[in-house]
Amino acid sequence: MSQFISKDKRTHYCGSLAESDDGKEVVLMGWVHRRRDHGGVIFVDLRDREGIVQIVFNPEAGETVHSEAHKIRSEYVLAVKGKVRIRPEGMTNPDLATGQVEVLVSDLEILNESKTPPFSFDDEDISENIRLKYRYLDLRRPAIQQNLFLRSRLASATRRYFEENGFIEVETPFLTKSTPEGARDYLVPSRINKGTFYALPQSPQIFKQLLMVSGFDRYYQIVKCFRDEDLRADRQPEFTQIDVEMSFITEEDIMQMMEGLMASIFKACLGKELSLPLPRLTYADAISRYGKDNPDVRFGMEIKDITDIVKNSGFKLFAEVAAQGGVIKAIKANQASGLSRKDLDGLAEFVAIYGAKGLAWAKVNAADWTSPIYKFLKPEETTGIGQLLNAKEGDVIFFVADTPKVVHDSLGNLRVHLARKLNLIDPDALAFTWVTEFPLMEYSEAEKRYVSTHHPFTSPFLEDLPLLTTDPGKVRARAYDLVLNGSEIGGGSIRIHRKDVQAQVFSALGLSDEEARLKFGFLLDALEYGAPPHGGLAFGLDRLTMIMTNAESIRDVIAFPKTQKAACLLSDAPSKVSIEQLMELSLKIV
């Protein structure tokens, strides 16, 4: 075995070799992806972070090296020296970026052996729990590595854009004060100040506002945030934000700056050009037309209000709902007459999840409808509905009648479900839209008071201020979300910078002066020292990466993620701690 490694450094990554390297002597280092013994000549696919290249051990090129190659097994770590050559005609591999070349090995060193991995790196159907337990092996898989490469390019493009536009990167504390608004905080007990707790930040919200008061008028940070909440495929207990705040600006300034950021990111990471400015919807329009405040606008199937058409209908349910102040709305699926009765019954079960008591449907024929409710509708009603939805033969119309919330939730989720089922979504499409003018607050039945839709520092439209005392639910927030392909990738608002406005909002939220000062005293104090008009936004870097890589789960774009039960299968966190550690913190497990 040649011991060249101490003097010869790696010259190339495996995946970087090309026909232009023909004849070069190279030194490669990496892992054995697979090994094939063809009765004398041994072929090995050597893998590193840049890709795979075929290396060849031929007894004619060196019997010692060839003999040593017999010891090689999957995932052994190798260093090899050899010459690049063009593969013989008919032996190229079009599925491999380096498939035109191979390396004839003259020197080999086995740097380390490996146990047989618990899964094949080529297998796409691996249990996620196994993948997360052996994450250090899972991260060797090219697909996962490419996700993390893109994530790195995204972060780099973000920093470059903000630096070019005069922003300052400032770090904010991880150990801070618990301000229980929104999700649950992760609490950290203090050993020095016994009986007290820090909270891990759900966002740097208060600190970035303080930076605006301090005169850092263009701040950004790529920052870890923490929320103790129920998890989904696109949520993690610790996540990364691209956090931004600006002073002396309006919504237009922030939205224009963030559109520039998105254009820079997609150009740098995916080579895609975005058409600016991005489209906009008010919150009211988004809910009315799409049933969601994060609408997927890659396809049509918009929700239409047919209440006025059927409010006096012979179909009893429609008439009763309209009389009680509810709404009747519909969506149309183009050329979906192939849906079976079983399919349609399944869709009724689907909308029941969102509170709908039923789902009426109608298949549109040339002269009439095939529908359980057709006989109850007047000809002018079916004509009016057909004209409003532009229904044609072969289309299927779906109806829900209930309260506005139930109708919007049901049809908003049904349109997305149908679009997937009927393959109406272009997987390569990038459909951005801003959603603006959210409600400032909403009534919580659990707390019997109004709560902030976003956070209590969001500025209302000044013309809506009188409604804070008469009808708080109708106050519009100077808030905005950016939605991509039906996922909210970022959101923010213009903040309150005037003490009198902040006091009015706290009052509408049911917070006494004492409670407000207890929770947010240091921010309220700061606002009295010449706070400028300011606002900001935060993008979910994990979710944005997930969309850009077409990953199925947010866990596939995070190096060491948690499970849906907020556990790390790799390190077994969270775990129990010793009695001595608890005593130091004056804590007792009950």
ABEGO torsion letter per residue (X at the ends): XBBAAAABBBABBAAABBAAABGBBBBBBEBBABBBBAGGBBBBBBBBAAEBBBBBBBAAAEAAAAAAAAABBBGBBBBBBBBBBBBBBGABBAABAAAABBBBBABBBBABBBBBBABBAABABBBAAAAAAAAAAAAABAAAAAAAAAAAAAAAAAAAAAAAAGBBBBBBBABBBBBBBEBBBBBBBBAABBGBBBBBBABAAAAAAAAAAAGBABBBBBBBBBBBBBBBAABBABBBBBBBBBBGBBAAAAAAAAAAAAAAAAAAAAGBBBBOBBBBBBAAAAAAAAGBABBBAABBGBBBBAAAAAAABABAAAAAAAAAGBBBBBBBBBGAAABBAAAAAAAAAAAAAAGBABBBBBBBBAABBBBAAAAABBAAAAAAAAAAAGBBBGBBBBBBBBBAAAAAAAAAAAAAAAAAAAGABBAABBBBBBBBGBBABBBBAAAGBBBBABBAABBBBAAAAAAAAABAAABBBBBBBBBBGGBBABBBBBBBABAAAAAAAAAAAGBBAAAAAAAAAAAAAAAABGBBBBBBBBBBAAAAAAAAAGBABAAAABABBBBAAGBBAAAGOBBBBBAAAAAAAGBBBX
